[in-house]
């Protein structure tokens, strides 16, 4: 777990250095915007709609417009996220383990499952089109 945590941590630090954003800002952008957005895009792909993606983008844009300082907001939200992850000590996970499970493993599993479902839906759609064109 520690090595996965370090890889992700170093990557987020690298992104921070490259973008000029703070570590907390990069963390919030990745885990509260990019990860959910990627999952919602897949959900929309499965259901052949864009409603989840469009709603998420609209709500995100509204939130960003209403937040006076994204840096301060990110620090506060990052602090709350750390406190949340520390609560998993009740089940025996330290902060590092909780971070890897909650922020890497579970979203990774969700992403892979949604990719699988999206590809099955696409394959079934392709097969249906092939059958229709043969008749």
C-alpha positions as YAML, in Angstrom:
chain: A
units: angstrom
residues:
- id: 1
  name: UNK
  ca: [0.00, 0.00, 0.00]
- id: 2
  name: UNK
  ca: [2.79, 2.38, 0.87]
- id: 3
  name: UNK
  ca: [4.39, 2.12, -2.57]
- id: 4
  name: UNK
  ca: [1.08, 2.84, -4.35]
- id: 5
  name: UNK
  ca: [0.52, 5.81, -2.04]
- id: 6
  name: UNK
  ca: [4.01, 7.14, -2.79]
- id: 7
  name: UNK
  ca: [3.56, 6.77, -6.55]
- id: 8
  name: UNK
  ca: [0.26, 8.68, -6.50]
- id: 9
  name: UNK
  ca: [1.65, 11.28, -4.08]
- id: 10
  name: UNK
  ca: [4.72, 11.87, -6.23]
- id: 11
  name: UNK
  ca: [2.57, 12.12, -9.37]
- id: 12
  name: UNK
  ca: [0.33, 14.73, -7.72]
- id: 13
  name: UNK
  ca: [3.42, 16.67, -6.59]
- id: 14
  name: UNK
  ca: [4.75, 16.52, -10.16]
- id: 15
  name: UNK
  ca: [1.42, 17.83, -11.49]
- id: 16
  name: UNK
  ca: [1.52, 20.58, -8.89]
- id: 17
  name: UNK
  ca: [5.00, 21.65, -9.97]
- id: 18
  name: UNK
  ca: [4.05, 21.57, -13.66]
- id: 19
  name: UNK
  ca: [0.79, 23.49, -13.30]
- id: 20
  name: UNK
  ca: [1.77, 26.01, -10.64]
- id: 21
  name: UNK
  ca: [-1.15, 24.90, -8.49]
- id: 22
  name: UNK
  ca: [-0.75, 23.84, -4.87]
- id: 23
  name: UNK
  ca: [-0.70, 20.15, -3.97]
- id: 24
  name: UNK
  ca: [-4.10, 20.55, -2.34]
- id: 25
  name: UNK
  ca: [-5.57, 22.18, -5.46]
- id: 26
  name: UNK
  ca: [-4.28, 19.39, -7.70]
- id: 27
  name: UNK
  ca: [-5.59, 16.78, -5.27]
- id: 28
  name: UNK
  ca: [-9.06, 18.33, -5.23]
- id: 29
  name: UNK
  ca: [-9.15, 18.72, -9.03]
- id: 30
  name: UNK
  ca: [-8.17, 15.08, -9.54]
- id: 31
  name: UNK
  ca: [-10.33, 13.44, -6.86]
- id: 32
  name: UNK
  ca: [-13.36, 15.72, -6.81]
- id: 33
  name: UNK
  ca: [-13.56, 16.66, -10.50]
- id: 34
  name: UNK
  ca: [-11.58, 14.43, -12.88]
- id: 35
  name: UNK
  ca: [-12.24, 11.03, -11.26]
- id: 36
  name: UNK
  ca: [-16.02, 11.61, -10.88]
- id: 37
  name: UNK
  ca: [-16.19, 13.13, -14.37]
- id: 38
  name: UNK
  ca: [-14.51, 10.08, -15.94]
- id: 39
  name: UNK
  ca: [-16.91, 7.75, -14.13]
- id: 40
  name: UNK
  ca: [-19.95, 9.80, -15.17]
- id: 41
  name: UNK
  ca: [-18.80, 9.88, -18.79]
- id: 42
  name: UNK
  ca: [-18.73, 6.07, -18.71]
- id: 43
  name: UNK
  ca: [-22.18, 5.93, -17.08]
- id: 44
  name: UNK
  ca: [-23.51, 8.20, -19.81]
- id: 45
  name: UNK
  ca: [-21.86, 6.04, -22.45]
- id: 46
  name: UNK
  ca: [-23.57, 2.94, -21.06]
- id: 47
  name: UNK
  ca: [-26.98, 4.62, -21.06]
- id: 48
  name: UNK
  ca: [-26.36, 6.50, -24.32]
- id: 49
  name: UNK
  ca: [-26.96, 9.92, -22.82]
- id: 50
  name: UNK
  ca: [-24.96, 12.93, -21.70]
- id: 51
  name: UNK
  ca: [-27.17, 14.00, -18.80]
- id: 52
  name: UNK
  ca: [-24.82, 12.95, -15.95]
- id: 53
  name: UNK
  ca: [-21.80, 14.54, -17.59]
- id: 54
  name: UNK
  ca: [-23.59, 17.77, -18.49]
- id: 55
  name: UNK
  ca: [-25.16, 18.11, -15.04]
- id: 56
  name: UNK
  ca: [-21.82, 17.45, -13.32]
- id: 57
  name: UNK
  ca: [-20.04, 19.98, -15.52]
- id: 58
  name: UNK
  ca: [-22.74, 22.60, -14.95]
- id: 59
  name: UNK
  ca: [-22.70, 22.08, -11.17]
- id: 60
  name: UNK
  ca: [-18.89, 22.15, -11.15]
- id: 61
  name: UNK
  ca: [-18.81, 25.36, -13.17]
- id: 62
  name: UNK
  ca: [-21.37, 26.94, -10.84]
- id: 63
  name: UNK
  ca: [-19.38, 25.85, -7.77]
- id: 64
  name: UNK
  ca: [-16.14, 27.21, -9.23]
- id: 65
  name: UNK
  ca: [-17.88, 30.49, -10.03]
- id: 66
  name: UNK
  ca: [-19.23, 30.80, -6.48]
- id: 67
  name: UNK
  ca: [-15.98, 29.88, -4.71]
- id: 68
  name: UNK
  ca: [-14.09, 33.10, -3.97]
- id: 69
  name: UNK
  ca: [-10.67, 31.45, -3.58]
- id: 70
  name: UNK
  ca: [-10.06, 28.01, -5.05]
- id: 71
  name: UNK
  ca: [-6.79, 27.74, -3.13]
- id: 72
  name: UNK
  ca: [-8.48, 28.33, 0.24]
- id: 73
  name: UNK
  ca: [-11.38, 26.10, -0.73]
- id: 74
  name: UNK
  ca: [-8.95, 23.34, -1.72]
- id: 75
  name: UNK
  ca: [-7.04, 23.58, 1.56]
- id: 76
  name: UNK
  ca: [-10.26, 23.33, 3.56]
- id: 77
  name: UNK
  ca: [-11.67, 20.46, 1.49]
- id: 78
  name: UNK
  ca: [-8.32, 18.65, 1.56]
- id: 79
  name: UNK
  ca: [-8.31, 18.97, 5.36]
- id: 80
  name: UNK
  ca: [-11.80, 17.48, 5.53]
- id: 81
  name: UNK
  ca: [-10.71, 14.67, 3.21]
- id: 82
  name: UNK
  ca: [-7.74, 13.87, 5.44]
- id: 83
  name: UNK
  ca: [-10.02, 13.83, 8.51]
- id: 84
  name: UNK
  ca: [-12.43, 11.53, 6.65]
- id: 85
  name: UNK
  ca: [-9.65, 9.11, 5.69]
- id: 86
  name: UNK
  ca: [-8.29, 9.12, 9.24]
- id: 87
  name: UNK
  ca: [-11.67, 7.86, 10.45]
- id: 88
  name: UNK
  ca: [-10.88, 4.50, 8.84]
- id: 89
  name: UNK
  ca: [-8.47, 3.84, 11.71]
- id: 90
  name: UNK
  ca: [-11.59, 2.42, 13.41]
- id: 91
  name: UNK
  ca: [-11.36, -0.57, 11.05]
- id: 92
  name: UNK
  ca: [-7.58, -0.80, 11.25]
- id: 93
  name: UNK
  ca: [-6.54, 1.26, 8.23]
- id: 94
  name: UNK
  ca: [-4.01, 4.01, 8.71]
- id: 95
  name: UNK
  ca: [-4.18, 7.16, 6.57]
- id: 96
  name: UNK
  ca: [-2.02, 5.62, 3.83]
- id: 97
  name: UNK
  ca: [-4.11, 2.44, 3.56]
- id: 98
  name: UNK
  ca: [-7.38, 4.37, 3.61]
- id: 99
  name: UNK
  ca: [-6.08, 6.72, 0.91]
- id: 100
  name: UNK
  ca: [-5.12, 3.86, -1.37]
- id: 101
  name: UNK
  ca: [-8.36, 1.93, -0.86]
- id: 102
  name: UNK
  ca: [-10.76, 4.88, -1.03]
- id: 103
  name: UNK
  ca: [-8.95, 7.04, -3.60]
- id: 104
  name: UNK
  ca: [-7.24, 4.48, -5.86]
- id: 105
  name: UNK
  ca: [-8.58, 0.93, -5.52]
- id: 106
  name: UNK
  ca: [-12.32, 1.57, -5.26]
- id: 107
  name: UNK
  ca: [-12.42, 4.20, -8.04]
- id: 108
  name: UNK
  ca: [-10.18, 1.91, -10.14]
- id: 109
  name: UNK
  ca: [-12.59, -0.99, -9.69]
- id: 110
  name: UNK
  ca: [-15.54, 1.25, -10.54]
- id: 111
  name: UNK
  ca: [-13.72, 2.54, -13.62]
- id: 112
  name: UNK
  ca: [-12.88, -0.99, -14.84]
- id: 113
  name: UNK
  ca: [-16.42, -2.22, -14.20]
- id: 114
  name: UNK
  ca: [-17.92, 0.74, -16.07]
- id: 115
  name: UNK
  ca: [-15.46, 0.26, -18.94]
- id: 116
  name: UNK
  ca: [-16.49, -3.40, -19.13]
- id: 117
  name: UNK
  ca: [-20.19, -2.53, -19.14]
- id: 118
  name: UNK
  ca: [-19.67, 0.20, -21.74]
- id: 119
  name: UNK
  ca: [-17.73, -2.19, -23.99]
- id: 120
  name: UNK
  ca: [-20.40, -4.91, -23.62]
- id: 121
  name: UNK
  ca: [-23.07, -2.42, -24.54]
- id: 122
  name: UNK
  ca: [-21.05, -1.27, -27.53]
- id: 123
  name: UNK
  ca: [-20.38, -4.86, -28.66]
- id: 124
  name: UNK
  ca: [-24.08, -5.73, -28.37]
- id: 125
  name: UNK
  ca: [-24.97, -2.60, -30.32]
- id: 126
  name: UNK
  ca: [-22.43, -3.47, -33.01]
- id: 127
  name: UNK
  ca: [-23.74, -7.03, -33.23]
- id: 128
  name: UNK
  ca: [-27.31, -5.77, -33.51]
- id: 129
  name: UNK
  ca: [-26.33, -3.41, -36.32]
- id: 130
  name: UNK
  ca: [-24.53, -6.25, -38.13]
- id: 131
  name: UNK
  ca: [-27.58, -8.49, -37.83]
- id: 132
  name: UNK
  ca: [-29.87, -5.74, -39.14]
- id: 133
  name: UNK
  ca: [-27.63, -5.00, -42.11]
- id: 134
  name: UNK
  ca: [-27.56, -8.70, -43.09]
- id: 135
  name: UNK
  ca: [-31.35, -8.88, -43.32]
...
